[in-house]
Amino acid sequence: MVYNEPVNPEGSYSEASRDILDQVRAVEESLATLGVPSIRIPFTRDLPSFVDKILEKGIQHAFNLCESVDENPHLIGHPAAVMDILGISYTGSPAMALAITTDKLYTKRLLRAQGIPTPKFEAYDNTSLPKLKGFRFPVIVKPRFEDGSIGIDQESVVTEKKQLRKILPEFHDRFGPLILEEFVSGREFNVSLFGYPSPHVLPIAEMSFDSFPRELHPIVGYRAKWDRESFEYHHTPRVFPTDLPEFLERKIRRTAMDCFRHFKLRDYGRVDFRVNQSGVAYVLEINANPCISPDAGFPAALAQAGINYNRFMGQLLEFVRKRKAKRDSPCPYRSRKRLDSNHSISTMKEENRERYMQRSVKYRILRRSSLIEKRKIRRPFTPRGRQGESEIRFKTLQRTDREKIREVLEDVKSFTPEEISVAISLVDETLGGSTAYRFLVATDERDTVLGYICYGQTPMTSGTWDIYWIAVSRRFQKRHVGNMLLRAAEDEICAEGGRLIIIETSTKPSYRSTRRFYEKMGYRVTARIAKFYSERDDKLVYSKYFPC
C-alpha cells in the first residue's frame, strides 16, 4: 500500500490529512480478510528510499492511496508516475488523470472544451480582480489545487463584488491560486463509477440540505465533511433518491460516463453535480481516486449497489493483476530485434515499411467491406448562450407552449398554413396523451419559446427514429438553438438504443437553409423521390447512423 503520511497531524486541516491513515487501515484489514499479505510503504520526497523499499520487497502490485506528497497537492500524480517507471501495476487512475483533475482550472477548461456544462468560472492569481462578465452573484471561491473541501466553507460563498474584493487577497495568502465560480443553487448529486476496463455507474447519491437554515449556504464545505462538532457535519446526510425524473437521471449518468472517459479515469472515480431549477446538470468536480474510507461516499454507493467492501477490494486487486499480466505479455509490434552483421538498420526500416503497407492495405479492404467503422466521439450539447445572453433551457412540452409554438412556426415563414396545421396537430395529440411523439422545447429565462423539436420511434422498426419537426424562431437562429435541439434529441435517442435517424424534407428553394443545416449536422441524402410533394417538389430523405 503506497500512501502519503500526514506532515503535521495536529495542524490546520489535519482531519483531511489524517483520513488517509483510515483508508490505509481499512484496505489493510480487508486484504487480510481476503488472505492477501500487504505492506505499507509511504511515498515522500525521499524518492531513493521509496525505490529501495520497492525493489527490496520485490513489489509487483500496489494500492495507490496517495492524495499528495508531503502535503503538496501539485505532486499527486508523481507516485503513480514513479510506479509506472518501475513497472508496478497499481490501483486507480494513472498519473496524468490524477494531476489534471486535482487542478480545478484545467479540469473546467477541459469540461468546457468537451461541451460539458460547468458553472462559469474565472482564475485569480493575486493580480487584478477578474471582471466576472456575465456572472450572477453569489460566487463561490475555491482553492485551485486543494481537495477534501479544504478552503471551502460558508465564508467562501460571496454575495456581492465589494465583499469578494475584500476576501480574495486573504484567501490567496492561505491557499494559493483560486477559482471563482458562479454559485449554482439547486440539488447536489455525487455519481460514483466503478469498473475496468469499462466502468459502471453506481446508484446516484444526493447531499440533502433540507435541515439547513436560510442563513447557511447549501454547500458541503470542510466543516460538513470533517468537523464532528459542527452543525453542518450532522445535518448534511447522504441519500439515494428514487424521485429523479428519468430524463435527468439519464443525462447525469451519461455525463458522468463522459467525464470518466474524457479525463482517462480508471478503476473508480466520482463526479459531483449541481442541477439548477431549469434541470441543467453542471459538473462541479471530477474526483479520480476518491476517498475509500468505509464511511465515505464511494463505499456507500457500492453498498447501495450490493457490493461490500471486501468484494470491492478483491475486484480492485483483480483489475491490477489483469493489467500486470497484459503488460508482461509479449507484444509482437513492440518487440525489438537485436542487430547483427547480417541485419542492418536499413533492412529493419524496409521491413517496417512493408509491414505498414500490409496493414494499410488490409485496413482499406476491411473499411470498404464495412467491417471496420470509424466511430465519432459525440460531444454532448451544452445549453448555454453567448456572453451577455440569457441561458438556453430545455423542457418537455406543456400546455402553455401550444400557442407559443404556433408563433414560432409562423415566424419561420417557410412553413405553409397547411404545414403549420399539421405541426400543431402533433402538439395536440401529445398534450392529449399520445406517446407516439416526443417534444423538446427550448426557452430562455423568461420562458420565451425559442424553438422546438418533435421526434419519435419509427413504427415496425428496431432502433430507427424519425425527426418529424424542428423549428426555431428567426430572432434566435444565430444562437445555435437548432444545433442544440437536434443534439439533445440525438442524445435521447442514443440513450434508448437508437441506431438510425431519418429526416424527410422538401427540395423547394425556401428549404435550402434547412438542407444545409442537416448536412452540417452530419446527415446525408440516402433517397430522393421525384415529384413527391408536387410536380416541382421532390422529397429528400436524410439519414444518420449512430454507434450508440
Secondary structure as the mmCIF struct_conf table of DSSP 4:
data_model
#
loop_
_struct_conf.conf_type_id
_struct_conf.id
_struct_conf.beg_label_comp_id
_struct_conf.beg_label_asym_id
_struct_conf.beg_label_seq_id
_struct_conf.end_label_comp_id
_struct_conf.end_label_asym_id
_struct_conf.end_label_seq_id
STRN STRN1 VAL A 2 TYR A 3
HELX_LH_PP_P HELX_LH_PP_P1 ASN A 4 PRO A 6
BEND BEND1 VAL A 7 VAL A 7
TURN_TY1_P TURN_TY1_P1 PRO A 9 GLU A 10
BEND BEND2 GLY A 11 GLY A 11
TURN_TY1_P TURN_TY1_P2 SER A 12 TYR A 13
HELX_RH_AL_P HELX_RH_AL_P1 SER A 14 THR A 33
TURN_TY1_P TURN_TY1_P3 LEU A 34 GLY A 35
STRN STRN2 ILE A 41 PRO A 42
BEND BEND3 ARG A 45 ARG A 45
HELX_RH_AL_P HELX_RH_AL_P2 LEU A 47 LYS A 57
TURN_TY1_P TURN_TY1_P4 GLY A 58 GLY A 58
STRN STRN3 HIS A 61 ALA A 62
STRN STRN4 ASN A 64 ASN A 64
BEND BEND4 GLU A 67 GLU A 67
STRN STRN5 VAL A 69 VAL A 69
TURN_TY1_P TURN_TY1_P5 ASP A 70 GLU A 71
STRN STRN6 ASN A 72 ASN A 72
HELX_RH_3T_P HELX_RH_3T_P1 PRO A 73 LEU A 75
TURN_TY1_P TURN_TY1_P6 ILE A 76 GLY A 77
HELX_RH_AL_P HELX_RH_AL_P3 HIS A 78 LEU A 86
TURN_TY1_P TURN_TY1_P7 GLY A 87 GLY A 87
STRN STRN7 SER A 89 TYR A 90
BEND BEND5 THR A 91 GLY A 92
HELX_RH_AL_P HELX_RH_AL_P4 ALA A 95 THR A 102
HELX_RH_AL_P HELX_RH_AL_P5 LYS A 104 ALA A 113
TURN_TY1_P TURN_TY1_P8 GLN A 114 GLY A 115
STRN STRN8 PHE A 121 TYR A 124
BEND BEND6 ASN A 126 SER A 128
HELX_LH_PP_P HELX_LH_PP_P2 LEU A 129 PRO A 130
TURN_TY1_P TURN_TY1_P9 LYS A 133 GLY A 134
BEND BEND7 PHE A 137 PHE A 137
STRN STRN9 VAL A 139 PRO A 143
BEND BEND8 ARG A 144 PHE A 145
TURN_TY1_P TURN_TY1_P10 GLY A 148 GLY A 151
BEND BEND9 ASP A 153 ASP A 153
HELX_RH_3T_P HELX_RH_3T_P2 GLN A 154 SER A 156
STRN STRN10 VAL A 157 VAL A 158
BEND BEND10 GLU A 160 GLU A 160
HELX_RH_AL_P HELX_RH_AL_P6 LYS A 161 PHE A 175
BEND BEND11 GLY A 176 PRO A 177
STRN STRN11 LEU A 178 GLU A 182
BEND BEND12 GLY A 186 GLY A 186
STRN STRN12 ARG A 187 GLY A 195
BEND BEND13 TYR A 196 SER A 198
STRN STRN13 HIS A 200 VAL A 201
HELX_LH_PP_P HELX_LH_PP_P3 LEU A 202 ILE A 204
STRN STRN14 ALA A 205 MET A 207
TURN_TY1_P TURN_TY1_P11 ASP A 210 SER A 211
TURN_TY1_P TURN_TY1_P12 ARG A 214 GLU A 215
BEND BEND14 LEU A 216 LEU A 216
HELX_RH_AL_P HELX_RH_AL_P7 TYR A 222 TRP A 226
TURN_TY1_P TURN_TY1_P13 ARG A 228 GLU A 229
BEND BEND15 SER A 230 SER A 230
HELX_RH_AL_P HELX_RH_AL_P8 PHE A 231 HIS A 234
BEND BEND16 HIS A 235 HIS A 235
STRN STRN15 ARG A 238 VAL A 239
BEND BEND17 THR A 242 THR A 242
HELX_RH_AL_P HELX_RH_AL_P9 GLU A 246 HIS A 262
TURN_TY1_P TURN_TY1_P14 PHE A 263 LYS A 264
STRN STRN16 ASP A 267 VAL A 275
TURN_TY1_P TURN_TY1_P15 GLN A 277 SER A 278
STRN STRN17 ALA A 281 ALA A 288
BEND BEND18 ASN A 289 ASN A 289
TURN_TY1_P TURN_TY1_P16 PRO A 294 ASP A 295
BEND BEND19 ALA A 296 ALA A 296
HELX_RH_AL_P HELX_RH_AL_P10 GLY A 297 GLN A 304
TURN_TY1_P TURN_TY1_P17 ALA A 305 GLY A 306
HELX_RH_AL_P HELX_RH_AL_P11 TYR A 309 ASP A 328
BEND BEND20 SER A 329 SER A 329
TURN_TY1_P TURN_TY1_P18 PRO A 332 ARG A 334
HELX_LH_PP_P HELX_LH_PP_P4 LYS A 337 LEU A 339
TURN_TY1_P TURN_TY1_P19 SER A 341 ASN A 342
BEND BEND21 HIS A 343 HIS A 343
HELX_RH_AL_P HELX_RH_AL_P12 ILE A 345 ARG A 368
TURN_TY1_P TURN_TY1_P20 SER A 369 SER A 370
BEND BEND22 LEU A 371 ILE A 372
HELX_LH_PP_P HELX_LH_PP_P5 LYS A 374 LYS A 376
HELX_LH_PP_P HELX_LH_PP_P6 ARG A 378 PHE A 381
TURN_TY1_P TURN_TY1_P21 GLN A 387 GLY A 388
BEND BEND23 GLU A 389 GLU A 389
HELX_LH_PP_P HELX_LH_PP_P7 SER A 390 ILE A 392
STRN STRN18 ARG A 393 LYS A 395
HELX_RH_3T_P HELX_RH_3T_P3 ARG A 399 ASP A 401
HELX_RH_AL_P HELX_RH_AL_P13 ARG A 402 VAL A 412
BEND BEND24 LYS A 413 PHE A 415
HELX_RH_AL_P HELX_RH_AL_P14 PRO A 417 LEU A 431
TURN_TY1_P TURN_TY1_P22 GLY A 432 GLY A 433
BEND BEND25 ALA A 436 ALA A 436
STRN STRN19 ARG A 438 THR A 443
TURN_TY1_P TURN_TY1_P23 GLU A 445 ARG A 446
STRN STRN20 VAL A 449 GLN A 457
HELX_LH_PP_P HELX_LH_PP_P8 THR A 458 THR A 458
TURN_TY1_P TURN_TY1_P24 PRO A 459 MET A 460
BEND BEND26 SER A 462 GLY A 463
STRN STRN21 THR A 464 VAL A 472
HELX_RH_3T_P HELX_RH_3T_P4 ARG A 474 ARG A 479
TURN_TY1_P TURN_TY1_P25 HIS A 480 HIS A 480
HELX_RH_AL_P HELX_RH_AL_P15 VAL A 481 ALA A 495
TURN_TY1_P TURN_TY1_P26 GLU A 496 GLY A 497
STRN STRN22 LEU A 500 SER A 506
BEND BEND27 LYS A 508 LYS A 508
HELX_RH_3T_P HELX_RH_3T_P5 PRO A 509 TYR A 511
HELX_RH_AL_P HELX_RH_AL_P16 ARG A 512 LYS A 520
TURN_TY1_P TURN_TY1_P27 MET A 521 GLY A 522
STRN STRN23 ARG A 524 SER A 534
TURN_TY1_P TURN_TY1_P28 GLU A 535 ARG A 536
STRN STRN24 ASP A 537 TYR A 545
#
